[in-house]
């Protein structure tokens, strides 16, 4: 079994609860709006990291972060993009099993046409009444099980 940690919309704040949740992951994916390059360094210290740039990521450090990414891990293909509305590929046709996004700050895991669409929500500063959350993908013998987790009870 493999565990892929999903985090997004940290906006410069990497909470201790998020770090604790991501401990032991085999891979971590950040869905953008990182806010501070030190967050990438901290996450990469826990596990191999894939990150994409969000609409609020700017500056020289962010120029080095791609807008989209493909990840092949444990026989599973993921596609990562910050804003799902900007998705320009047909995930199923390209063999993608999971699309990871962020942007809305709303945690959601939904399977459509054999593809999981997972938004881990926002792990950063609180926004409106939305939860502070992250997610994980459990991959066991080709079966993908996403789980959304509220990091901080409000």
N, C-alpha and C positions, 0 to 999 in steps of 0.2 A: 504494500500500500504506500502511496505517495501523498504528500500534503502540500498543496500550493496555497500560499497566503495571498490574499487580495486586499489591497488598501488603496484609497483614493482620497483626493481633496483634503490633504493635510494642511494646506495653506500655511506652511511654516511651523506647524505644531505637530511634533511626534510624541504623542502621549505615552507614558509608561505602560498604560493598559494595552496599547497597540503593540508595543515592543514585547510585552509578556505574551500576548496572543500569538504573535508571529514566531516566537521561539520554537525551534524544532521543525520549521518548515523546510521542505526540500528545495523550494523555489519561492520567490516573492515577486508579485506583480504590483506595480504602482500605476494607477489609472489616471495620473495627471493632476494638475494644480498642486504641485509639490510645494512650492513656495520658498524653499531654501535648499541649496545643494548639500548641506550637511545631513539632511534627511536621507538622501540617496546613499551617502557614505555609511550612515548608521544601519540602514536596511541591508546594504551589501555586506556588512559585517555579520549579519545573521545567516544569510543564505544567498545563493546566486540571485541576482536581481534583474528584472526587466522593467523599465519605466518609460512612460510616454509623457510628452509635454502637454500641459493643459492651457486653456485660454488665459489664465492668470500667471503663467510662467514666462518671465521675460529676462532679458539680460544675456550676457555672454555664456554663462553656465547653461542656461536653458536652450541656447542655440545648438548645443551638443546633444540634447535629448530629442529623439525622434518624435514625430507627430503620431505615428502608428508603429506597431511592432508585431511580428509573428514569432511565436514561441513553439518549438516542438519539444515536448517533455513527456517522458514515460509513454510514448506511443500516442500522445494527445497533441493536437494542434490548437493553439490559442491565438486569437487576434486581439490586440489591445489598441483601443482608441479612446480618447477622453470623452468626446461628445458623440453619442450613438447616432444623432441626427446627421452626422458627417460621414457615416459609413458608406463607402462607395464600392464595396465588393459584395459578392454573393457568398457568404460564409460556407454554406453547404456545398456549393459547387467547387470551392477551393479546399475542401476537406477540413474545414475549421469545425471543431466540436464545441468550443467555448469562445464567446466574444466577451471581453472584459471592458467595461467602460466606467465612467465617473460622471462628473459635471452636474448632475441634477441634485446630488446630495441625498437622493432617495434610494435606500437599499432595496434591491429587487433581484430575484433569481427566477427566470422564466424560460421554459424550453419551448421552442417553436421550430418545427420542421427538422427535428433531430439536432438542433443547435441550442446550447444553453446561452442565454444572455444574462450576464451577472454584473450588477452594479453593487459594489460593496458599501455604497453610501459614503458619508464623510467621516473621517477619523480625526479631523482637525477641530477648529473652533466651532462652537455651537452656531447653528443657523436656524432661525425661526424655531419651530417645535420639532424639527427633524432629529432622529436619533443620531448618536455618535456611534459609528459602527465600522465593521470590517467584515471580511468573509473568508471562507476557505473552500478549496476544491479538494475533495478526497478522491483519489484515482486508485481503483482496485481492479486489476485484471480487465482494464478497458472500460469499466463502469465509472462514470463521473457523478459524484454527489456533491452539489454545492450546499453550503450552510452559511447563513447570515448570522452575525453575532453582534449584539449591542455591547459596546465596550464600557460605556459609562451609563449607569441608570440615572435618569433625571426626574 
